[in-house]
Amino acid sequence: MDRRLPFNPARGEKMPLLNIVVMLIIAGVALYLINRYIPWRPSIKSILNIVGGVAVCVWVLQVTGMGTVSTFRLSDDPMA
């Protein structure tokens, strides 16, 4: 059984548009359900919305090939 992804961003391949739209809908519904049914203070909900929005934006940039978050390093030493 082949367990590879149907696309590989490292080789410049892009994720199909339908998959991106479905994942955006799932993320939106998850945030809506959390905001609607979990009784948190509004300040905590707004922090969650900001973090969720940034995470979704970074994910979309990575799967479309426009973002390279995985290439950032904290040190110049390749063995670190």
C-alpha positions as CSV (number, residue, x, y, z in Angstrom):
1,M,0.0,0.0,0.0
2,D,1.4,3.4,-1.0
3,R,1.2,5.9,1.8
4,R,2.5,8.9,0.0
5,L,0.4,12.1,-0.4
6,P,-1.2,12.6,-3.8
7,F,0.9,15.7,-4.0
8,N,4.4,16.7,-2.8
9,P,5.0,20.4,-2.1
10,A,8.8,19.7,-1.9
11,R,8.8,18.8,-5.6
12,G,6.7,21.8,-6.5
13,E,3.4,20.0,-6.8
14,K,0.2,21.8,-5.7
15,M,-2.8,20.5,-3.7
16,P,-6.0,20.3,-5.8
17,L,-8.3,23.3,-5.3
18,L,-11.2,21.1,-4.2
19,N,-9.2,19.8,-1.3
20,I,-8.2,23.3,-0.2
21,V,-11.8,24.4,-0.3
22,V,-13.0,21.4,1.7
23,M,-10.3,22.0,4.4
24,L,-11.2,25.7,4.6
25,I,-14.8,24.7,5.2
26,I,-13.9,22.2,7.9
27,A,-11.7,24.7,9.6
28,G,-14.4,27.3,9.5
29,V,-17.1,24.9,10.8
30,A,-14.7,23.8,13.6
31,L,-14.1,27.4,14.7
32,Y,-17.8,28.2,14.5
33,L,-18.7,25.2,16.7
34,I,-16.0,26.1,19.2
35,N,-17.2,29.7,19.3
36,R,-20.9,28.8,19.5
37,Y,-20.9,25.9,22.0
38,I,-17.9,26.3,24.3
39,P,-18.5,28.8,27.1
40,W,-15.3,30.8,27.1
41,R,-14.7,34.5,27.7
42,P,-14.8,36.6,24.6
43,S,-11.1,37.5,24.9
44,I,-10.1,33.8,24.8
45,K,-12.4,33.2,21.8
46,S,-10.8,36.1,19.9
47,I,-7.3,34.8,20.6
48,L,-8.4,31.4,19.4
49,N,-9.9,32.9,16.2
50,I,-6.7,34.8,15.5
51,V,-4.5,31.8,16.0
52,G,-6.8,29.6,14.0
53,G,-6.9,32.2,11.2
54,V,-3.1,32.5,11.1
55,A,-2.6,28.8,11.1
56,V,-5.1,28.4,8.2
57,C,-3.3,31.1,6.2
58,V,0.1,29.6,6.8
59,W,-1.3,26.2,5.8
60,V,-2.8,27.6,2.6
61,L,0.4,29.3,1.7
62,Q,2.4,26.1,2.2
63,V,0.1,23.8,0.2
64,T,-0.1,26.2,-2.7
65,G,3.7,26.5,-2.8
66,M,3.8,30.2,-1.9
67,G,5.1,29.8,1.7
68,T,8.3,28.2,2.8
69,V,7.8,28.0,6.6
70,S,9.7,24.7,6.8
71,T,13.0,26.2,5.6
72,F,13.5,28.6,8.5
73,R,16.3,27.6,10.8
74,L,17.1,28.9,14.3
75,S,20.9,28.3,13.8
76,D,23.4,28.2,11.0
77,D,24.8,24.9,12.2
78,P,23.4,22.1,10.0
79,M,24.0,19.5,12.7
80,A,21.9,21.4,15.3
